[in-house]
């Protein structure tokens, strides 16, 4: 999930301090919201990496324990 990039809107030249404060407050709110979403996504991805890493360790362990076919020495020289 990718969050949309926050872009600043153009303001008319004759806006006052109140409008600037309102816009700033809105942008800060959007940034805080996006930050929360990204942290939640990051935490979920960390859990997924841990889950997959432990599974991969199990696969490697089983591969080391698996019986292997023995090759005859004469078949390698062909």
mmCIF file of the N, C-alpha and C atoms, coordinates in Angstrom:
data_MODEL
# 
_entry.id   MODEL 
# 
loop_
_atom_site.group_PDB 
_atom_site.id 
_atom_site.type_symbol 
_atom_site.label_atom_id 
_atom_site.label_alt_id 
_atom_site.label_comp_id 
_atom_site.label_asym_id 
_atom_site.label_entity_id 
_atom_site.label_seq_id 
_atom_site.pdbx_PDB_ins_code 
_atom_site.Cartn_x 
_atom_site.Cartn_y 
_atom_site.Cartn_z 
_atom_site.occupancy 
_atom_site.B_iso_or_equiv 
_atom_site.pdbx_formal_charge 
_atom_site.auth_seq_id 
_atom_site.auth_comp_id 
_atom_site.auth_asym_id 
_atom_site.auth_atom_id 
_atom_site.pdbx_PDB_model_num 
ATOM 1   N N  . UNK A 1 1  ? 0.848  -1.165  0.000   1.00 0.00 ? 1  UNK A N  1 
ATOM 2   C CA . UNK A 1 1  ? 0.000  0.000   0.000   1.00 0.00 ? 1  UNK A CA 1 
ATOM 3   C C  . UNK A 1 1  ? 0.894  1.228   0.000   1.00 0.00 ? 1  UNK A C  1 
ATOM 4   N N  . UNK A 1 2  ? 0.804  2.054   -0.996  1.00 0.00 ? 2  UNK A N  1 
ATOM 5   C CA . UNK A 1 2  ? 1.593  3.270   -1.068  1.00 0.00 ? 2  UNK A CA 1 
ATOM 6   C C  . UNK A 1 2  ? 0.689  4.457   -0.773  1.00 0.00 ? 2  UNK A C  1 
ATOM 7   N N  . UNK A 1 3  ? 1.125  5.317   0.114   1.00 0.00 ? 3  UNK A N  1 
ATOM 8   C CA . UNK A 1 3  ? 0.348  6.502   0.448   1.00 0.00 ? 3  UNK A CA 1 
ATOM 9   C C  . UNK A 1 3  ? 0.563  7.558   -0.634  1.00 0.00 ? 3  UNK A C  1 
ATOM 10  N N  . UNK A 1 4  ? -0.452 8.356   -0.860  1.00 0.00 ? 4  UNK A N  1 
ATOM 11  C CA . UNK A 1 4  ? -0.351 9.414   -1.864  1.00 0.00 ? 4  UNK A CA 1 
ATOM 12  C C  . UNK A 1 4  ? 0.579  10.510  -1.349  1.00 0.00 ? 4  UNK A C  1 
ATOM 13  N N  . UNK A 1 5  ? 1.329  11.071  -2.263  1.00 0.00 ? 5  UNK A N  1 
ATOM 14  C CA . UNK A 1 5  ? 2.237  12.140  -1.877  1.00 0.00 ? 5  UNK A CA 1 
ATOM 15  C C  . UNK A 1 5  ? 1.433  13.399  -1.551  1.00 0.00 ? 5  UNK A C  1 
ATOM 16  N N  . UNK A 1 6  ? 1.814  14.064  -0.482  1.00 0.00 ? 6  UNK A N  1 
ATOM 17  C CA . UNK A 1 6  ? 1.114  15.281  -0.085  1.00 0.00 ? 6  UNK A CA 1 
ATOM 18  C C  . UNK A 1 6  ? 1.745  16.457  -0.813  1.00 0.00 ? 6  UNK A C  1 
ATOM 19  N N  . UNK A 1 7  ? 0.919  17.204  -1.487  1.00 0.00 ? 7  UNK A N  1 
ATOM 20  C CA . UNK A 1 7  ? 1.400  18.376  -2.226  1.00 0.00 ? 7  UNK A CA 1 
ATOM 21  C C  . UNK A 1 7  ? 0.719  19.622  -1.675  1.00 0.00 ? 7  UNK A C  1 
ATOM 22  N N  . UNK A 1 8  ? 1.457  20.672  -1.628  1.00 0.00 ? 8  UNK A N  1 
ATOM 23  C CA . UNK A 1 8  ? 0.934  21.934  -1.142  1.00 0.00 ? 8  UNK A CA 1 
ATOM 24  C C  . UNK A 1 8  ? 0.118  22.597  -2.248  1.00 0.00 ? 8  UNK A C  1 
ATOM 25  N N  . UNK A 1 9  ? -1.049 23.083  -1.878  1.00 0.00 ? 9  UNK A N  1 
ATOM 26  C CA . UNK A 1 9  ? -1.890 23.764  -2.870  1.00 0.00 ? 9  UNK A CA 1 
ATOM 27  C C  . UNK A 1 9  ? -1.455 25.216  -3.018  1.00 0.00 ? 9  UNK A C  1 
ATOM 28  N N  . UNK A 1 10 ? -1.621 25.732  -4.222  1.00 0.00 ? 10 UNK A N  1 
ATOM 29  C CA . UNK A 1 10 ? -1.325 27.154  -4.441  1.00 0.00 ? 10 UNK A CA 1 
ATOM 30  C C  . UNK A 1 10 ? -2.393 28.016  -3.802  1.00 0.00 ? 10 UNK A C  1 
ATOM 31  N N  . UNK A 1 11 ? -1.941 29.081  -3.173  1.00 0.00 ? 11 UNK A N  1 
ATOM 32  C CA . UNK A 1 11 ? -2.870 30.008  -2.531  1.00 0.00 ? 11 UNK A CA 1 
ATOM 33  C C  . UNK A 1 11 ? -2.937 31.291  -3.359  1.00 0.00 ? 11 UNK A C  1 
ATOM 34  N N  . UNK A 1 12 ? -4.081 31.922  -3.347  1.00 0.00 ? 12 UNK A N  1 
ATOM 35  C CA . UNK A 1 12 ? -4.139 33.245  -3.975  1.00 0.00 ? 12 UNK A CA 1 
ATOM 36  C C  . UNK A 1 12 ? -3.206 34.195  -3.220  1.00 0.00 ? 12 UNK A C  1 
ATOM 37  N N  . UNK A 1 13 ? -2.700 35.189  -3.902  1.00 0.00 ? 13 UNK A N  1 
ATOM 38  C CA . UNK A 1 13 ? -1.707 36.099  -3.327  1.00 0.00 ? 13 UNK A CA 1 
ATOM 39  C C  . UNK A 1 13 ? -2.243 36.882  -2.131  1.00 0.00 ? 13 UNK A C  1 
ATOM 40  N N  . UNK A 1 14 ? -3.536 37.129  -2.045  1.00 0.00 ? 14 UNK A N  1 
ATOM 41  C CA . UNK A 1 14 ? -4.091 38.005  -1.020  1.00 0.00 ? 14 UNK A CA 1 
ATOM 42  C C  . UNK A 1 14 ? -4.689 37.244  0.172   1.00 0.00 ? 14 UNK A C  1 
ATOM 43  N N  . UNK A 1 15 ? -4.129 36.110  0.540   1.00 0.00 ? 15 UNK A N  1 
ATOM 44  C CA . UNK A 1 15 ? -4.669 35.394  1.690   1.00 0.00 ? 15 UNK A CA 1 
ATOM 45  C C  . UNK A 1 15 ? -4.021 35.902  2.958   1.00 0.00 ? 15 UNK A C  1 
ATOM 46  N N  . UNK A 1 16 ? -4.742 35.756  4.044   1.00 0.00 ? 16 UNK A N  1 
ATOM 47  C CA . UNK A 1 16 ? -4.229 36.271  5.307   1.00 0.00 ? 16 UNK A CA 1 
ATOM 48  C C  . UNK A 1 16 ? -3.546 35.204  6.133   1.00 0.00 ? 16 UNK A C  1 
ATOM 49  N N  . UNK A 1 17 ? -3.113 35.623  7.279   1.00 0.00 ? 17 UNK A N  1 
ATOM 50  C CA . UNK A 1 17 ? -2.422 34.745  8.207   1.00 0.00 ? 17 UNK A CA 1 
ATOM 51  C C  . UNK A 1 17 ? -3.327 33.607  8.672   1.00 0.00 ? 17 UNK A C  1 
ATOM 52  N N  . UNK A 1 18 ? -4.599 33.896  8.809   1.00 0.00 ? 18 UNK A N  1 
ATOM 53  C CA . UNK A 1 18 ? -5.554 32.876  9.244   1.00 0.00 ? 18 UNK A CA 1 
ATOM 54  C C  . UNK A 1 18 ? -5.659 31.737  8.222   1.00 0.00 ? 18 UNK A C  1 
ATOM 55  N N  . UNK A 1 19 ? -5.706 32.080  6.957   1.00 0.00 ? 19 UNK A N  1 
ATOM 56  C CA . UNK A 1 19 ? -5.782 31.058  5.912   1.00 0.00 ? 19 UNK A CA 1 
ATOM 57  C C  . UNK A 1 19 ? -4.503 30.226  5.872   1.00 0.00 ? 19 UNK A C  1 
ATOM 58  N N  . UNK A 1 20 ? -3.370 30.884  6.060   1.00 0.00 ? 20 UNK A N  1 
ATOM 59  C CA . UNK A 1 20 ? -2.089 30.178  6.072   1.00 0.00 ? 20 UNK A CA 1 
ATOM 60  C C  . UNK A 1 20 ? -2.021 29.213  7.264   1.00 0.00 ? 20 UNK A C  1 
ATOM 61  N N  . UNK A 1 21 ? -2.474 29.657  8.414   1.00 0.00 ? 21 UNK A N  1 
ATOM 62  C CA . UNK A 1 21 ? -2.486 28.802  9.599   1.00 0.00 ? 21 UNK A CA 1 
ATOM 63  C C  . UNK A 1 21 ? -3.426 27.618  9.395   1.00 0.00 ? 21 UNK A C  1 
ATOM 64  N N  . UNK A 1 22 ? -4.554 27.840  8.799   1.00 0.00 ? 22 UNK A N  1 
ATOM 65  C CA . UNK A 1 22 ? -5.511 26.773  8.533   1.00 0.00 ? 22 UNK A CA 1 
ATOM 66  C C  . UNK A 1 22 ? -4.920 25.742  7.579   1.00 0.00 ? 22 UNK A C  1 
ATOM 67  N N  . UNK A 1 23 ? -4.300 26.227  6.508   1.00 0.00 ? 23 UNK A N  1 
ATOM 68  C CA . UNK A 1 23 ? -3.686 25.313  5.537   1.00 0.00 ? 23 UNK A CA 1 
ATOM 69  C C  . UNK A 1 23 ? -2.557 24.517  6.175   1.00 0.00 ? 23 UNK A C  1 
ATOM 70  N N  . UNK A 1 24 ? -1.746 25.199  6.994   1.00 0.00 ? 24 UNK A N  1 
ATOM 71  C CA . UNK A 1 24 ? -0.643 24.526  7.676   1.00 0.00 ? 24 UNK A CA 1 
ATOM 72  C C  . UNK A 1 24 ? -1.174 23.443  8.605   1.00 0.00 ? 24 UNK A C  1 
ATOM 73  N N  . UNK A 1 25 ? -2.225 23.756  9.333   1.00 0.00 ? 25 UNK A N  1 
ATOM 74  C CA . UNK A 1 25 ? -2.830 22.789  10.244  1.00 0.00 ? 25 UNK A CA 1 
ATOM 75  C C  . UNK A 1 25 ? -3.352 21.575  9.479   1.00 0.00 ? 25 UNK A C  1 
ATOM 76  N N  . UNK A 1 26 ? -3.993 21.823  8.348   1.00 0.00 ? 26 UNK A N  1 
ATOM 77  C CA . UNK A 1 26 ? -4.506 20.721  7.525   1.00 0.00 ? 26 UNK A CA 1 
ATOM 78  C C  . UNK A 1 26 ? -3.374 19.847  7.011   1.00 0.00 ? 26 UNK A C  1 
ATOM 79  N N  . UNK A 1 27 ? -2.295 20.463  6.539   1.00 0.00 ? 27 UNK A N  1 
ATOM 80  C CA . UNK A 1 27 ? -1.156 19.696  6.020   1.00 0.00 ? 27 UNK A CA 1 
ATOM 81  C C  . UNK A 1 27 ? -0.485 18.888  7.125   1.00 0.00 ? 27 UNK A C  1 
ATOM 82  N N  . UNK A 1 28 ? -0.356 19.470  8.299   1.00 0.00 ? 28 UNK A N  1 
ATOM 83  C CA . UNK A 1 28 ? 0.245  18.743  9.422   1.00 0.00 ? 28 UNK A CA 1 
ATOM 84  C C  . UNK A 1 28 ? -0.633 17.543  9.782   1.00 0.00 ? 28 UNK A C  1 
ATOM 85  N N  . UNK A 1 29 ? -1.930 17.738  9.792   1.00 0.00 ? 29 UNK A N  1 
ATOM 86  C CA . UNK A 1 29 ? -2.842 16.632  10.078  1.00 0.00 ? 29 UNK A CA 1 
ATOM 87  C C  . UNK A 1 29 ? -2.707 15.507  9.068   1.00 0.00 ? 29 UNK A C  1 
ATOM 88  N N  . UNK A 1 30 ? -2.583 15.875  7.798   1.00 0.00 ? 30 UNK A N  1 
ATOM 89  C CA . UNK A 1 30 ? -2.419 14.862  6.755   1.00 0.00 ? 30 UNK A CA 1 
ATOM 90  C C  . UNK A 1 30 ? -1.093 14.117  6.907   1.00 0.00 ? 30 UNK A C  1 
ATOM 91  N N  . UNK A 1 31 ? -0.031 14.866  7.266   1.00 0.00 ? 31 UNK A N  1 
ATOM 92  C CA . UNK A 1 31 ? 1.272  14.229  7.472   1.00 0.00 ? 31 UNK A CA 1 
ATOM 93  C C  . UNK A 1 31 ? 1.241  13.270  8.651   1.00 0.00 ? 31 UNK A C  1 
ATOM 94  N N  . UNK A 1 32 ? 0.597  13.659  9.733   1.00 0.00 ? 32 UNK A N  1 
ATOM 95  C CA . UNK A 1 32 ? 0.493  12.789  10.906  1.00 0.00 ? 32 UNK A CA 1 
ATOM 96  C C  . UNK A 1 32 ? -0.277 11.518  10.546  1.00 0.00 ? 32 UNK A C  1 
ATOM 97  N N  . UNK A 1 33 ? -1.354 11.691  9.806   1.00 0.00 ? 33 UNK A N  1 
ATOM 98  C CA . UNK A 1 33 ? -2.152 10.534  9.382   1.00 0.00 ? 33 UNK A CA 1 
ATOM 99  C C  . UNK A 1 33 ? -1.322 9.607   8.487   1.00 0.00 ? 33 UNK A C  1 
ATOM 100 N N  . UNK A 1 34 ? -0.621 10.177  7.525   1.00 0.00 ? 34 UNK A N  1 
ATOM 101 C CA . UNK A 1 34 ? 0.209  9.373   6.620   1.00 0.00 ? 34 UNK A CA 1 
ATOM 102 C C  . UNK A 1 34 ? 1.319  8.669   7.397   1.00 0.00 ? 34 UNK A C  1 
ATOM 103 N N  . UNK A 1 35 ? 1.894  9.363   8.372   1.00 0.00 ? 35 UNK A N  1 
ATOM 104 C CA . UNK A 1 35 ? 2.949  8.772   9.195   1.00 0.00 ? 35 UNK A CA 1 
ATOM 105 C C  . UNK A 1 35 ? 2.417  7.550   9.942   1.00 0.00 ? 35 UNK A C  1 
ATOM 106 N N  . UNK A 1 36 ? 1.235  7.655   10.516  1.00 0.00 ? 36 UNK A N  1 
ATOM 107 C CA . UNK A 1 36 ? 0.630  6.515   11.217  1.00 0.00 ? 36 UNK A CA 1 
ATOM 108 C C  . UNK A 1 36 ? 0.408  5.341   10.270  1.00 0.00 ? 36 UNK A C  1 
ATOM 109 N N  . UNK A 1 37 ? -0.102 5.638   9.076   1.00 0.00 ? 37 UNK A N  1 
ATOM 110 C CA . UNK A 1 37 ? -0.327 4.572   8.096   1.00 0.00 ? 37 UNK A CA 1 
ATOM 111 C C  . UNK A 1 37 ? 0.982  3.883   7.708   1.00 0.00 ? 37 UNK A C  1 
ATOM 112 N N  . UNK A 1 38 ? 2.008  4.668   7.478   1.00 0.00 ? 38 UNK A N  1 
ATOM 113 C CA . UNK A 1 38 ? 3.298  4.102   7.070   1.00 0.00 ? 38 UNK A CA 1 
ATOM 114 C C  . UNK A 1 38 ? 3.927  3.284   8.193   1.00 0.00 ? 38 UNK A C  1 
ATOM 115 N N  . UNK A 1 39 ? 3.788  3.740   9.431   1.00 0.00 ? 39 UNK A N  1 
ATOM 116 C CA . UNK A 1 39 ? 4.326  2.969   10.562  1.00 0.00 ? 39 UNK A CA 1 
ATOM 117 C C  . UNK A 1 39 ? 3.590  1.631   10.697  1.00 0.00 ? 39 UNK A C  1 
ATOM 118 N N  . UNK A 1 40 ? 2.280  1.651   10.534  1.00 0.00 ? 40 UNK A N  1 
ATOM 119 C CA . UNK A 1 40 ? 1.501  0.417   10.621  1.00 0.00 ? 40 UNK A CA 1 
ATOM 120 C C  . UNK A 1 40 ? 1.906  -0.540  9.500   1.00 0.00 ? 40 UNK A C  1 
ATOM 121 N N  . UNK A 1 41 ? 2.082  -0.008  8.300   1.00 0.00 ? 41 UNK A N  1 
ATOM 122 C CA . UNK A 1 41 ? 2.503  -0.840  7.169   1.00 0.00 ? 41 UNK A CA 1 
ATOM 123 C C  . UNK A 1 41 ? 3.902  -1.400  7.409   1.00 0.00 ? 41 UNK A C  1 
ATOM 124 N N  . UNK A 1 42 ? 4.788  -0.576  7.948   1.00 0.00 ? 42 UNK A N  1 
ATOM 125 C CA . UNK A 1 42 ? 6.149  -1.008  8.240   1.00 0.00 ? 42 UNK A CA 1 
ATOM 126 C C  . UNK A 1 42 ? 6.154  -2.123  9.292   1.00 0.00 ? 42 UNK A C  1 
ATOM 127 N N  . UNK A 1 43 ? 5.342  -1.984  10.322  1.00 0.00 ? 43 UNK A N  1 
ATOM 128 C CA . UNK A 1 43 ? 5.248  -3.023  11.348  1.00 0.00 ? 43 UNK A CA 1 
ATOM 129 C C  . UNK A 1 43 ? 4.737  -4.335  10.756  1.00 0.00 ? 43 UNK A C  1 
ATOM 130 N N  . UNK A 1 44 ? 3.746  -4.245  9.884   1.00 0.00 ? 44 UNK A N  1 
ATOM 131 C CA . UNK A 1 44 ? 3.209  -5.448  9.239   1.00 0.00 ? 44 UNK A CA 1 
ATOM 132 C C  . UNK A 1 44 ? 4.281  -6.109  8.369   1.00 0.00 ? 44 UNK A C  1 
ATOM 133 N N  . UNK A 1 45 ? 5.058  -5.303  7.659   1.00 0.00 ? 45 UNK A N  1 
ATOM 134 C CA . UNK A 1 45 ? 6.124  -5.855  6.817   1.00 0.00 ? 45 UNK A CA 1 
ATOM 135 C C  . UNK A 1 45 ? 7.218  -6.492  7.658   1.00 0.00 ? 45 UNK A C  1 
ATOM 136 N N  . UNK A 1 46 ? 7.540  -5.909  8.809   1.00 0.00 ? 46 UNK A N  1 
ATOM 137 C CA . UNK A 1 46 ? 8.534  -6.506  9.701   1.00 0.00 ? 46 UNK A CA 1 
ATOM 138 C C  . UNK A 1 46 ? 8.069  -7.873  10.183  1.00 0.00 ? 46 UNK A C  1 
ATOM 139 N N  . UNK A 1 47 ? 6.798  -7.969  10.564  1.00 0.00 ? 47 UNK A N  1 
ATOM 140 C CA . UNK A 1 47 ? 6.267  -9.261  11.007  1.00 0.00 ? 47 UNK A CA 1 
ATOM 141 C C  . UNK A 1 47 ? 6.324  -10.293 9.882   1.00 0.00 ? 47 UNK A C  1 
ATOM 142 N N  . UNK A 1 48 ? 6.026  -9.865  8.666   1.00 0.00 ? 48 UNK A N  1 
ATOM 143 C CA . UNK A 1 48 ? 6.072  -10.776 7.513   1.00 0.00 ? 48 UNK A CA 1 
ATOM 144 C C  . UNK A 1 48 ? 7.502  -11.253 7.250   1.00 0.00 ? 48 UNK A C  1 
ATOM 145 N N  . UNK A 1 49 ? 8.478  -10.356 7.368   1.00 0.00 ? 49 UNK A N  1 
ATOM 146 C CA . UNK A 1 49 ? 9.883  -10.733 7.175   1.00 0.00 ? 49 UNK A CA 1 
ATOM 147 C C  . UNK A 1 49 ? 10.306 -11.747 8.235   1.00 0.00 ? 49 UNK A C  1 
ATOM 148 N N  . UNK A 1 50 ? 9.912  -11.514 9.490   1.00 0.00 ? 50 UNK A N  1 
ATOM 149 C CA . UNK A 1 50 ? 10.255 -12.453 10.553  1.00 0.00 ? 50 UNK A CA 1 
ATOM 150 C C  . UNK A 1 50 ? 9.628  -13.831 10.288  1.00 0.00 ? 50 UNK A C  1 
ATOM 151 N N  . UNK A 1 51 ? 8.378  -13.819 9.849   1.00 0.00 ? 51 UNK A N  1 
ATOM 152 C CA . UNK A 1 51 ? 7.695  -15.079 9.568   1.00 0.00 ? 51 UNK A CA 1 
ATOM 153 C C  . UNK A 1 51 ? 8.387  -15.838 8.429   1.00 0.00 ? 51 UNK A C  1 
ATOM 154 N N  . UNK A 1 52 ? 8.716  -15.115 7.355   1.00 0.00 ? 52 UNK A N  1 
ATOM 155 C CA . UNK A 1 52 ? 9.367  -15.755 6.214   1.00 0.00 ? 52 UNK A CA 1 
ATOM 156 C C  . UNK A 1 52 ? 10.782 -16.199 6.552   1.00 0.00 ? 52 UNK A C  1 
ATOM 157 N N  . UNK A 1 53 ? 11.490 -15.438 7.360   1.00 0.00 ? 53 UNK A N  1 
ATOM 158 C CA . UNK A 1 53 ? 12.857 -15.799 7.738   1.00 0.00 ? 53 UNK A CA 1 
ATOM 159 C C  . UNK A 1 53 ? 12.870 -17.092 8.537   1.00 0.00 ? 53 UNK A C  1 
ATOM 160 N N  . UNK A 1 54 ? 11.940 -17.220 9.483   1.00 0.00 ? 54 UNK A N  1 
ATOM 161 C CA . UNK A 1 54 ? 11.910 -18.451 10.267  1.00 0.00 ? 54 UNK A CA 1 
ATOM 162 C C  . UNK A 1 54 ? 11.528 -19.633 9.381   1.00 0.00 ? 54 UNK A C  1 
ATOM 163 N N  . UNK A 1 55 ? 10.627 -19.433 8.434   1.00 0.00 ? 55 UNK A N  1 
ATOM 164 C CA . UNK A 1 55 ? 10.269 -20.492 7.492   1.00 0.00 ? 55 UNK A CA 1 
ATOM 165 C C  . UNK A 1 55 ? 11.444 -20.888 6.622   1.00 0.00 ? 55 UNK A C  1 
ATOM 166 N N  . UNK A 1 56 ? 12.230 -19.908 6.196   1.00 0.00 ? 56 UNK A N  1 
ATOM 167 C CA . UNK A 1 56 ? 13.388 -20.190 5.348   1.00 0.00 ? 56 UNK A CA 1 
ATOM 168 C C  . UNK A 1 56 ? 14.439 -20.977 6.131   1.00 0.00 ? 56 UNK A C  1 
ATOM 169 N N  . UNK A 1 57 ? 14.620 -20.650 7.409   1.00 0.00 ? 57 UNK A N  1 
ATOM 170 C CA . UNK A 1 57 ? 15.552 -21.405 8.246   1.00 0.00 ? 57 UNK A CA 1 
ATOM 171 C C  . UNK A 1 57 ? 15.105 -22.866 8.349   1.00 0.00 ? 57 UNK A C  1 
ATOM 172 N N  . UNK A 1 58 ? 13.819 -23.084 8.465   1.00 0.00 ? 58 UNK A N  1 
ATOM 173 C CA . UNK A 1 58 ? 13.285 -24.451 8.532   1.00 0.00 ? 58 UNK A CA 1 
ATOM 174 C C  . UNK A 1 58 ? 13.537 -25.200 7.222   1.00 0.00 ? 58 UNK A C  1 
ATOM 175 N N  . UNK A 1 59 ? 13.373 -24.530 6.101   1.00 0.00 ? 59 UNK A N  1 
ATOM 176 C CA . UNK A 1 59 ? 13.633 -25.148 4.791   1.00 0.00 ? 59 UNK A CA 1 
ATOM 177 C C  . UNK A 1 59 ? 15.104 -25.543 4.686   1.00 0.00 ? 59 UNK A C  1 
ATOM 178 N N  . UNK A 1 60 ? 16.008 -24.653 5.094   1.00 0.00 ? 60 UNK A N  1 
ATOM 179 C CA . UNK A 1 60 ? 17.442 -24.965 5.024   1.00 0.00 ? 60 UNK A CA 1 
ATOM 180 C C  . UNK A 1 60 ? 17.793 -26.141 5.936   1.00 0.00 ? 60 UNK A C  1 
ATOM 181 N N  . UNK A 1 61 ? 17.196 -26.182 7.126   1.00 0.00 ? 61 UNK A N  1 
ATOM 182 C CA . UNK A 1 61 ? 17.453 -27.281 8.058   1.00 0.00 ? 61 UNK A CA 1 
ATOM 183 C C  . UNK A 1 61 ? 16.988 -28.612 7.462   1.00 0.00 ? 61 UNK A C  1 
ATOM 184 N N  . UNK A 1 62 ? 15.795 -28.614 6.881   1.00 0.00 ? 62 UNK A N  1 
ATOM 185 C CA . UNK A 1 62 ? 15.271 -29.837 6.267   1.00 0.00 ? 62 UNK A CA 1 
ATOM 186 C C  . UNK A 1 62 ? 16.113 -30.265 5.065   1.00 0.00 ? 62 UNK A C  1 
ATOM 187 N N  . UNK A 1 63 ? 16.606 -29.293 4.305   1.00 0.00 ? 63 UNK A N  1 
ATOM 188 C CA . UNK A 1 63 ? 17.438 -29.624 3.141   1.00 0.00 ? 63 UNK A CA 1 
ATOM 189 C C  . UNK A 1 63 ? 18.741 -30.281 3.577   1.00 0.00 ? 63 UNK A C  1 
ATOM 190 N N  . UNK A 1 64 ? 19.315 -29.835 4.690   1.00 0.00 ? 64 UNK A N  1 
ATOM 191 C CA . UNK A 1 64 ? 20.556 -30.455 5.180   1.00 0.00 ? 64 UNK A CA 1 
ATOM 192 C C  . UNK A 1 64 ? 20.304 -31.881 5.670   1.00 0.00 ? 64 UNK A C  1 
ATOM 193 N N  . UNK A 1 65 ? 19.126 -32.137 6.212   1.00 0.00 ? 65 UNK A N  1 
ATOM 194 C CA . UNK A 1 65 ? 18.811 -33.452 6.758   1.00 0.00 ? 65 UNK A CA 1 
ATOM 195 C C  . UNK A 1 65 ? 18.297 -34.434 5.702   1.00 0.00 ? 65 UNK A C  1 
ATOM 196 N N  . UNK A 1 66 ? 17.932 -33.948 4.546   1.00 0.00 ? 66 UNK A N  1 
ATOM 197 C CA . UNK A 1 66 ? 17.334 -34.803 3.516   1.00 0.00 ? 66 UNK A CA 1 
ATOM 198 C C  . UNK A 1 66 ? 18.357 -35.811 2.988   1.00 0.00 ? 66 UNK A C  1 
ATOM 199 N N  . UNK A 1 67 ? 17.909 -37.046 2.757   1.00 0.00 ? 67 UNK A N  1 
ATOM 200 C CA . UNK A 1 67 ? 18.831 -38.043 2.188   1.00 0.00 ? 67 UNK A CA 1 
ATOM 201 C C  . UNK A 1 67 ? 19.183 -37.660 0.751   1.00 0.00 ? 67 UNK A C  1 
ATOM 202 N N  . UNK A 1 68 ? 20.399 -37.946 0.381   1.00 0.00 ? 68 UNK A N  1 
ATOM 203 C CA . UNK A 1 68 ? 20.862 -37.609 -0.974  1.00 0.00 ? 68 UNK A CA 1 
ATOM 204 C C  . UNK A 1 68 ? 21.229 -38.899 -1.704  1.00 0.00 ? 68 UNK A C  1 
ATOM 205 N N  . UNK A 1 69 ? 21.022 -38.865 -3.013  1.00 0.00 ? 69 UNK A N  1 
ATOM 206 C CA . UNK A 1 69 ? 21.419 -40.003 -3.838  1.00 0.00 ? 69 UNK A CA 1 
ATOM 207 C C  . UNK A 1 69 ? 22.934 -39.973 -3.986  1.00 0.00 ? 69 UNK A C  1 
ATOM 208 N N  . UNK A 1 70 ? 23.529 -41.152 -3.908  1.00 0.00 ? 70 UNK A N  1 
ATOM 209 C CA . UNK A 1 70 ? 24.973 -41.219 -4.120  1.00 0.00 ? 70 UNK A CA 1 
ATOM 210 C C  . UNK A 1 70 ? 25.237 -41.409 -5.601  1.00 0.00 ? 70 UNK A C  1 
ATOM 211 N N  . UNK A 1 71 ? 26.179 -40.662 -6.103  1.00 0.00 ? 71 UNK A N  1 
ATOM 212 C CA . UNK A 1 71 ? 26.552 -40.796 -7.516  1.00 0.00 ? 71 UNK A CA 1 
ATOM 213 C C  . UNK A 1 71 ? 27.740 -41.736 -7.632  1.00 0.00 ? 71 UNK A C  1 
ATOM 214 N N  . UNK A 1 72 ? 27.733 -42.488 -8.685  1.00 0.00 ? 72 UNK A N  1 
ATOM 215 C CA . UNK A 1 72 ? 28.883 -43.353 -8.949  1.00 0.00 ? 72 UNK A CA 1 
ATOM 216 C C  . UNK A 1 72 ? 30.003 -42.511 -9.494  1.00 0.00 ? 72 UNK A C  1 
ATOM 217 N N  . UNK A 1 73 ? 31.208 -42.873 -9.130  1.00 0.00 ? 73 UNK A N  1 
ATOM 218 C CA . UNK A 1 73 ? 32.358 -42.079 -9.572  1.00 0.00 ? 73 UNK A CA 1 
ATOM 219 C C  . UNK A 1 73 ? 32.536 -42.126 -11.084 1.00 0.00 ? 73 UNK A C  1 
ATOM 220 N N  . UNK A 1 74 ? 32.180 -43.211 -11.691 1.00 0.00 ? 74 UNK A N  1 
ATOM 221 C CA . UNK A 1 74 ? 32.351 -43.357 -13.142 1.00 0.00 ? 74 UNK A CA 1 
ATOM 222 C C  . UNK A 1 74 ? 31.414 -42.467 -13.936 1.00 0.00 ? 74 UNK A C  1 
ATOM 223 N N  . UNK A 1 75 ? 30.275 -42.087 -13.373 1.00 0.00 ? 75 UNK A N  1 
ATOM 224 C CA . UNK A 1 75 ? 29.317 -41.263 -14.132 1.00 0.00 ? 75 UNK A CA 1 
ATOM 225 C C  . UNK A 1 75 ? 29.776 -39.821 -14.210 1.00 0.00 ? 75 UNK A C  1 
ATOM 226 N N  . UNK A 1 76 ? 30.652 -39.402 -13.322 1.00 0.00 ? 76 UNK A N  1 
ATOM 227 C CA . UNK A 1 76 ? 31.132 -38.021 -13.347 1.00 0.00 ? 76 UNK A CA 1 
ATOM 228 C C  . UNK A 1 76 ? 32.210 -37.808 -14.406 1.00 0.00 ? 76 UNK A C  1 
ATOM 229 N N  . UNK A 1 77 ? 32.903 -38.858 -14.809 1.00 0.00 ? 77 UNK A N  1 
ATOM 230 C CA . UNK A 1 77 ? 34.026 -38.734 -15.738 1.00 0.00 ? 77 UNK A CA 1 
ATOM 231 C C  . UNK A 1 77 ? 33.595 -38.696 -17.194 1.00 0.00 ? 77 UNK A C  1 
ATOM 232 N N  . UNK A 1 78 ? 32.358 -38.842 -17.484 1.00 0.00 ? 78 UNK A N  1 
ATOM 233 C CA . UNK A 1 78 ? 31.900 -38.903 -18.883 1.00 0.00 ? 78 UNK A CA 1 
ATOM 234 C C  . UNK A 1 78 ? 32.080 -37.633 -19.611 1.00 0.00 ? 78 UNK A C  1 
# 
